[in-house]
Amino acid sequence: MRGRPRRAVAKPRWHSTAGTGARTVHPPGRRPHGRAVAPARVRTTPVRRRKPYLFAVAGALVLAATACGADDSSSKAGSAGGSAAQTITYWASNQGTSLENDKEVLKPELDRFTKETGITVNLEVVPWADLLNRILAATTSGKGPDVVNIGNTWSASLQATGAFVPWDDALLKTLGGKERFLGPSLAATGAPGQPPTAVPIYGMTYGLFYNKKMFKEAGIDKPPATWDELIADGRKLTKDGKWGLAVEGASVSENAHHAFIFGQQHGADLFDASGKPHFDSDQEVAAIKQYLDLMAAHKIVNPSNAEYANGTEAVQDFVSGKAGMLMWQSIATQLKQAGWTEDDYGLAPIPLPDPSQGGKQVNAMVAGINLAVFKTAANKDGALKFAQFMTSKQTQQNLNKAYGSLPTVTDAYDDPAFESETIKTFQQILSTTAAPLPQVAQESQFETLVGNAMNQLFADAASGKPVTEEAVKAKLTEANQQMGG
């Protein structure tokens, strides 16, 4: 939120609404993340328009709701209780450059877990386009894995199903206690006032990547700090078949994340205190139009980006030099594969409006991946031991180094790998100007509906149709009404 491969007809990176025709929403996270990126797909050429349908996700949530170490060595994780069977099933999210890359990254750690505990891990890396629907199906059927990765923005929605082991204070003590975790990451684990439904394993947030060579050639001596500077720099970079900025205009999750971030800057609240949606407020309309105008009005984004959906294409445009800037989570694996170093790229906070638009000084969301244990786990003891292993210092260091994400436990930061300028910048953003998405049961529905509405508006922009405030408000009002707002 964050690994992610090729191209597909209309499924992006976070949630899936399989069988409905709606596009999907991804994780945090990678992207995963950056969020790690998503599954293998094939991009089609024409801009497609999809109507958002909430019912697969909402219906599954309703059915589910009614149905339902501080120590480095995980071999000491027996405090999770009982004698465990010798196998667990783990659904991992796609954090690397491909599903196979994730298997390669995870295998040494899973082998070490088996060596230390005697428990074999049956691993399946699930594409982001399928993960949410797979999880929801498991919550209603009772037939799922022992342990699963979830995008942290789904935490409250999945918590409402009642299908997962709650991490109360006693259980958190087996991981070293809640104070061992970074505050922002722990805050994105479920609804306030309730025990977390999952524990954080990969920390992420958004920043602005920029190509230093392209900046120098365009006469730009520093990254933009304000929105006007972003537009001005983007125009200087947009020439000779290259563009100022790359976006994933058909990605439900990326769109929804930016709707939240820019909405915070404009003073928008997606939900009121009672949980009623307010997606079509004047502030949210202005925030989303600000983002869409990068393509529609300022023309610093390639119109073809309206089709980018799977979490890899915008990253590839940046890494290949087709775009000079990218608002994203970690892309460490992709940069490494391309032979890039910090001499070639920089990372800065996403620019803020100047003057302020009446909202908060927020330019990122608290993204990341959490680990949840099903109450129906065939090997619950083994699953709890695995959670201890995944949050242990050594595993946190090994996996977050591999993915370029941030450890979620404080004691993992003594590794020099987390002293790079990129990591320091992400840490600074996460601790100062990142905000968590609303931890409410309807959050995943917000991502699906608003993300799909923005998909359609990007399609309009790509085809040359004016994207007016009235057009944006109409789409958001439609999304609002589908949630009863």
FIKOLDREN-424883 format. One record per residue (C-alpha): residue in three letters; x, y, z. Coordinates in steps of 0.1 Angstrom, whole numbers, padded with zeros to 4 digits, always signed. Layout:
BEGIN
alaXYZ
...
END
This chain:
BEGIN
met+0000+0000+0000
arg+0009-0009-0011
gly+0038-0052-0048
arg+0018-0052-0079
pro+0020-0065-0114
arg+0005-0062-0149
arg-0028-0051-0161
ala-0064-0061-0160
val-0097-0053-0174
ala-0110-0033-0145
lys-0098-0046-0113
pro-0074-0026-0092
arg-0057-0029-0061
trp-0076-0030-0028
his-0111-0043-0025
ser-0130-0065-0049
thr-0166-0064-0058
ala-0165-0096-0078
gly-0195-0102-0099
thr-0209-0067-0097
gly-0190-0050-0124
ala-0175-0024-0101
arg-0138-0018-0099
thr-0119-0029-0068
val-0100-0012-0040
his-0066-0021-0027
pro-0044-0019+0004
pro-0028+0006+0020
gly-0016-0003+0016
arg+0015-0007-0006
arg+0009-0004-0022
pro+0013-0028-0007
his+0017+0001-0008
gly+0032+0007-0021
arg+0012-0006-0009
ala+0028-0033-0025
val+0013-0035-0058
ala-0014-0058-0071
pro-0020-0088-0092
ala-0011-0097-0127
arg-0034-0082-0153
val-0038-0070-0189
arg-0047-0033-0195
thr-0072-0026-0222
thr-0068+0005-0244
pro-0101+0023-0243
val-0113+0042-0213
arg-0140+0022-0196
arg-0168+0035-0174
arg-0181+0013-0146
lys-0210+0020-0123
pro-0202+0015-0087
tyr-0220-0012-0069
leu-0218-0016-0032
phe-0240-0046-0027
ala-0214-0074-0028
val-0193-0058-0001
ala-0222-0044+0020
gly-0242-0076+0018
ala-0212-0097+0028
leu-0205-0074+0058
val-0241-0076+0069
leu-0241-0114+0067
ala-0208-0116+0084
ala-0220-0094+0112
thr-0249-0117+0119
ala-0227-0149+0115
cys-0204-0144+0135
gly+0076-0102+0209
ala+0092-0081+0223
asp+0115-0110+0221
asp+0134-0116+0189
ser+0130-0154+0190
ser+0096-0166+0180
ser+0105-0200+0195
lys+0095-0184+0228
ala+0060-0176+0215
gly+0044-0205+0234
ser+0027-0180+0257
ala+0000-0178+0230
gly-0013-0209+0247
gly-0018-0246+0242
ser-0002-0273+0220
ala-0005-0263+0184
ala-0009-0285+0154
gln+0019-0286+0129
thr+0003-0265+0101
ile-0013-0231+0096
thr-0027-0215+0065
tyr-0017-0179+0058
trp-0032-0155+0032
ala-0006-0129+0025
ser-0012-0097+0006
asn+0007-0087-0025
gln+0034-0065-0012
gly+0062-0071-0038
thr+0065-0066-0075
ser+0045-0098-0082
leu+0029-0127-0064
glu+0060-0148-0071
asn+0082-0120-0057
asp+0062-0121-0025
lys+0067-0159-0022
glu+0105-0154-0026
val+0106-0127+0000
leu+0085-0146+0025
lys+0100-0181+0021
pro+0131-0175+0042
glu+0111-0161+0070
leu+0085-0188+0069
asp+0112-0214+0069
arg+0127-0198+0099
phe+0093-0199+0117
thr+0090-0236+0109
lys+0125-0243+0122
glu+0118-0224+0154
thr+0083-0237+0161
gly+0078-0269+0141
ile+0048-0254+0124
thr+0046-0254+0086
val+0030-0225+0069
asn+0008-0231+0039
leu+0012-0198+0021
glu-0011-0182-0005
val-0004-0147-0018
val-0038-0133-0027
pro-0040-0104-0053
trp-0054-0072-0039
ala-0082-0073-0064
asp-0095-0105-0048
leu-0084-0102-0011
leu-0114-0084+0004
asn-0140-0106-0012
arg-0120-0137-0002
ile-0119-0125+0034
leu-0156-0116+0034
ala-0165-0150+0020
ala-0145-0166+0047
thr-0162-0146+0075
thr-0196-0159+0064
ser-0187-0195+0055
gly-0163-0201+0084
lys-0140-0217+0059
gly-0108-0196+0056
pro-0072-0194+0066
asp-0059-0193+0101
val-0043-0159+0096
val-0046-0132+0070
asn-0031-0098+0059
ile-0056-0070+0057
gly-0053-0035+0045
asn-0054-0013+0076
thr-0082+0009+0063
trp-0105-0022+0063
ser-0099-0029+0100
ala-0131-0014+0114
ser-0152-0028+0086
leu-0138-0063+0092
gln-0140-0059+0129
ala-0178-0054+0126
thr-0181-0089+0112
gly-0170-0104+0146
ala-0150-0130+0127
phe-0115-0122+0141
val-0097-0127+0174
pro-0097-0094+0193
trp-0063-0083+0206
asp-0071-0073+0241
asp-0044-0061+0265
ala-0036-0096+0277
leu-0031-0109+0242
leu-0011-0078+0232
lys+0012-0085+0261
thr+0023-0117+0243
leu+0036-0093+0216
gly+0054-0070+0241
gly+0024-0048+0249
lys+0006-0020+0230
glu+0034+0005+0239
arg+0058-0015+0217
phe+0039-0005+0185
leu+0040+0028+0168
gly+0010+0050+0177
pro-0002+0058+0142
ser+0000+0022+0131
leu-0018+0009+0162
ala-0045+0036+0157
ala-0055+0020+0124
thr-0064-0014+0138
gly-0101-0010+0145
ala-0128+0012+0159
pro-0119+0035+0188
gly-0127+0020+0222
gln-0126-0016+0211
pro-0097-0041+0212
pro-0078-0041+0178
thr-0091-0066+0153
ala-0055-0071+0139
val-0019-0061+0147
pro+0002-0039+0123
ile+0031-0056+0105
tyr+0040-0032+0077
gly+0038+0006+0081
met+0033+0029+0051
thr+0022+0064+0041
tyr+0023+0086+0011
gly+0050+0109-0002
leu+0059+0127-0035
phe+0087+0108-0054
tyr+0105+0130-0079
asn+0131+0123-0107
lys+0162+0144-0099
lys+0175+0142-0135
met+0143+0154-0150
phe+0140+0181-0124
lys+0175+0194-0132
glu+0169+0193-0170
ala+0137+0213-0164
gly+0155+0239-0143
ile+0137+0229-0111
asp+0160+0230-0081
lys+0138+0216-0053
pro+0106+0196-0049
pro+0073+0215-0048
ala+0061+0225-0013
thr+0027+0240-0024
trp+0000+0229-0047
asp+0007+0258-0071
glu+0043+0248-0072
leu+0033+0212-0080
ile+0013+0224-0110
ala+0040+0248-0122
asp+0067+0221-0119
gly+0044+0196-0136
arg+0040+0220-0166
lys+0078+0224-0169
leu+0082+0186-0169
thr+0054+0179-0194
lys+0070+0179-0228
asp+0085+0156-0255
gly+0062+0128-0246
lys+0069+0130-0209
trp+0045+0141-0182
gly+0047+0160-0149
leu+0029+0134-0128
ala+0017+0098-0130
val-0015+0087-0113
glu-0037+0055-0112
gly-0069+0070-0123
ala-0088+0037-0125
ser-0076+0025-0091
val-0105+0026-0066
ser-0081+0026-0036
glu-0057+0052-0049
asn-0086+0075-0057
ala-0103+0070-0024
his-0071+0076-0005
his-0065+0109-0023
ala-0102+0119-0017
phe-0096+0115+0020
ile-0062+0132+0021
phe-0072+0163+0001
gly-0106+0163+0018
gln-0088+0167+0051
gln-0070+0197+0037
his-0103+0213+0027
gly-0120+0206+0061
ala-0142+0177+0048
asp-0156+0150+0071
leu-0166+0119+0053
phe-0188+0107+0081
asp-0206+0126+0109
ala-0205+0115+0146
ser-0235+0091+0140
gly-0217+0074+0110
lys-0238+0091+0084
pro-0219+0097+0051
his-0212+0132+0038
phe-0193+0125+0007
asp-0208+0153-0013
ser-0200+0183+0009
asp-0187+0214-0008
gln-0153+0208+0009
glu-0151+0172-0005
val-0162+0184-0040
ala-0134+0210-0040
ala-0108+0185-0028
ile-0116+0159-0054
lys-0118+0184-0082
gln-0083+0197-0071
tyr-0070+0162-0078
leu-0089+0155-0110
asp-0078+0189-0124
leu-0042+0177-0126
met-0054+0158-0157
ala-0085+0177-0167
ala-0074+0214-0163
his-0037+0216-0158
lys-0029+0187-0182
ile+0002+0175-0164
val-0010+0139-0163
asn-0012+0117-0194
pro-0049+0110-0202
ser-0039+0073-0206
asn-0035+0072-0168
ala-0073+0072-0166
glu-0070+0035-0174
tyr-0042+0027-0149
ala-0057+0004-0123
asn-0035-0023-0109
gly-0009-0004-0089
thr+0020-0009-0112
glu+0015+0012-0142
ala+0019+0047-0126
val+0050+0034-0108
gln+0064+0020-0141
asp+0058+0054-0158
phe+0078+0070-0130
val+0106+0045-0129
ser+0109+0045-0167
gly+0112+0083-0169
lys+0079+0088-0186
ala+0067+0109-0156
gly+0087+0132-0133
met+0067+0128-0102
leu+0045+0102-0084
met+0024+0104-0052
trp+0028+0069-0038
gln+0038+0047-0009
ser+0070+0027-0009
ile+0084+0017-0043
ala+0117+0005-0030
thr+0116-0029-0048
gln+0108-0013-0082
leu+0135+0013-0078
lys+0161-0013-0068
gln+0152-0035-0098
ala+0156-0004-0121
gly+0190+0003-0106
trp+0179+0036-0090
thr+0196+0050-0059
glu+0188+0081-0038
asp+0211+0100-0063
asp+0185+0094-0089
tyr+0153+0102-0070
gly+0141+0121-0040
leu+0111+0119-0017
ala+0092+0149-0003
pro+0059+0154+0015
ile+0029+0158-0009
pro+0024+0196-0013
leu-0002+0214+0008
pro-0024+0242-0005
asp-0012+0277+0001
pro-0031+0296+0013
ser-0048+0270+0035
gln-0082+0258+0024
gly-0096+0258+0059
gly-0088+0222+0068
lys-0059+0203+0085
gln-0022+0202+0076
val-0026+0166+0063
asn-0008+0154+0032
ala-0009+0116+0038
met-0029+0088+0053
val-0018+0062+0078
ala-0014+0033+0054
gly-0002-0002+0061
ile-0009-0039+0065
asn-0023-0056+0096
leu-0023-0092+0105
ala-0056-0108+0117
val-0064-0142+0132
phe-0098-0159+0124
lys-0118-0171+0153
thr-0125-0202+0132
ala-0088-0209+0127
ala-0081-0246+0126
asn-0049-0239+0145
lys-0055-0208+0165
asp-0025-0214+0188
gly-0002-0217+0158
ala-0018-0186+0143
leu-0011-0166+0175
lys+0025-0178+0175
phe+0028-0167+0139
ala+0015-0132+0149
gln+0043-0131+0175
phe+0068-0141+0149
met+0057-0115+0124
thr+0059-0088+0150
ser+0092-0099+0164
lys+0122-0076+0160
gln+0141-0097+0135
thr+0111-0105+0113
gln+0101-0068+0113
gln+0135-0058+0102
asn+0139-0085+0075
leu+0105-0080+0058
asn+0102-0042+0060
lys+0137-0039+0046
ala+0127-0062+0017
tyr+0096-0042+0010
gly+0108-0007+0018
ser+0081-0003+0043
leu+0083+0009+0079
pro+0085-0014+0109
thr+0055-0011+0132
val+0075-0018+0164
thr+0099+0006+0180
asp+0127-0018+0187
ala+0132-0026+0150
tyr+0146+0008+0142
asp+0181+0002+0153
asp+0189-0014+0119
pro+0209+0010+0096
ala+0186+0002+0068
phe+0160+0024+0083
glu+0184+0054+0083
ser+0181+0063+0046
glu+0167+0096+0036
thr+0137+0080+0021
ile+0128+0061+0052
lys+0134+0091+0074
thr+0111+0112+0052
phe+0084+0086+0054
gln+0088+0084+0092
gln+0085+0122+0095
ile+0053+0123+0073
leu+0038+0093+0092
ser+0044+0109+0126
thr+0035+0145+0118
thr+0011+0150+0089
ala-0006+0117+0082
ala-0041+0109+0094
pro-0059+0076+0096
leu-0090+0070+0075
pro-0122+0069+0095
gln-0122+0037+0116
val-0159+0030+0110
ala-0176-0001+0097
gln-0186+0017+0064
glu-0151+0026+0055
ser-0146-0001+0028
gln-0179+0010+0013
phe-0167+0046+0011
glu-0136+0034-0008
thr-0157+0014-0032
leu-0183+0041-0040
val-0162+0072-0040
gly-0132+0055-0057
asn-0155+0043-0085
ala-0171+0077-0089
met-0136+0092-0094
asn-0128+0065-0119
gln-0156+0077-0140
leu-0146+0113-0136
phe-0111+0105-0147
ala-0125+0088-0177
asp-0144+0120-0185
ala-0113+0140-0182
ala-0093+0117-0204
ser-0120+0119-0231
gly-0120+0157-0230
lys-0153+0161-0212
pro-0153+0191-0188
val-0150+0180-0151
thr-0170+0207-0133
glu-0179+0211-0097
glu-0215+0202-0106
ala-0203+0169-0122
val-0182+0160-0092
lys-0210+0168-0068
ala-0235+0147-0088
lys-0212+0116-0087
leu-0206+0121-0049
thr-0243+0126-0042
glu-0250+0093-0060
ala-0224+0076-0039
asn-0239+0092-0008
gln-0274+0080-0016
gln-0262+0044-0021
met-0251+0044+0015
gly-0283+0060+0027
gly-0269+0094+0031
END
